[in-house]
Amino acid sequence: QVQLADSGGGLVQAGGSLGLSCSVSGALFIYNFDAIGWYRQAPGKQRELVALIRRNGIKDYGDSVAGRFGISRDNAKNTVVLEMNKMKPEDTAVYYCYGQFRADDHWGQGTQVTVSS
C-alpha cells in the first residue's frame, strides 16, 4: 500500500509565493517512482500537468508554470516539494500529488491553492 499526502495549499496574493509538499509512505520510497510530482485541476477544466521529476532527475513543467515553479526531491525525507513563485489568479486550482510506479498511478488527496488578484 502506497500513500501520497499532499499539504501546503492556501490563499496567496497575485505575485506571491507558496510551497506544496508531498510525503510518501508505505511500500515505496520517493526514488522508487518512475516519475513523481504535481497535477492541478481548476473548476470546469481538465486536470493538467504542473511539474514532474523523473527517476533520473529530469524535470518536466507545464507550459503555464515553466520559469515560475520549481520542483525538488528530498530522498532522505521521502518528500517532493513544489515551490510556486510569481503566482497568478489562473494558478487557482486543486493541486494533486502524483506518482507513477511501473503501470500504477498513485494520487494524493489534493490541496486547494487560491490566488487572489
Summary of the structure (lengths in Angstrom):
residues: 117
radius of gyration: 13.4
end to end distance: 40.5
largest distance: 41.6
contacts: 351
relative contact order: 0.32
helix: 5%
strand: 57%
